[in-house]
Amino acid sequence: MQFTKPMIELVYEIRKRVPSDLKPAVKLANPELIPELIEAYRDSRDTILKTLIRALCEQAGPAWLDALDSPPATHSKLSVHIYRGNVQHKEREASTGDSTAVMERKRKIYRGRVVAG
């Protein structure tokens, strides 16, 4: 997708207004930028942020505006993990009601690597 100068300026303004946990994902190099902004649009209560995202989708094309107005799909099985500025999409594990199974699945991570224990 080609970004025009007004679209780039909108992305900069959106990056200033999104919550801090989403800021690493709001970059022009991110290929999933607009879908992630659509999710932020649905989760946000900030009207200025919603207006900026809507303006970006209008400039991106009618397909993105339709995606913005359509009801949200069921939650995907992917979760976003951000570590040192890198955004990774991983599959979610199925949750079970057994708390011992949850404790067995937890792993210790030290400096980005899984350690025994």
Buried (B, 14 or more C-beta within 10 A) or exposed (E): EEBEEEBEEBBEBBBEBBEEEBBBBBEEEBEEBBEBBBBBBEEBEBEEBBEBBBBBBBBBEEEBBEBBEEEEEEEEEEEBEEEEEEBEEEEEEEEEEEEEEEEEEEEEEEEEEEEEE
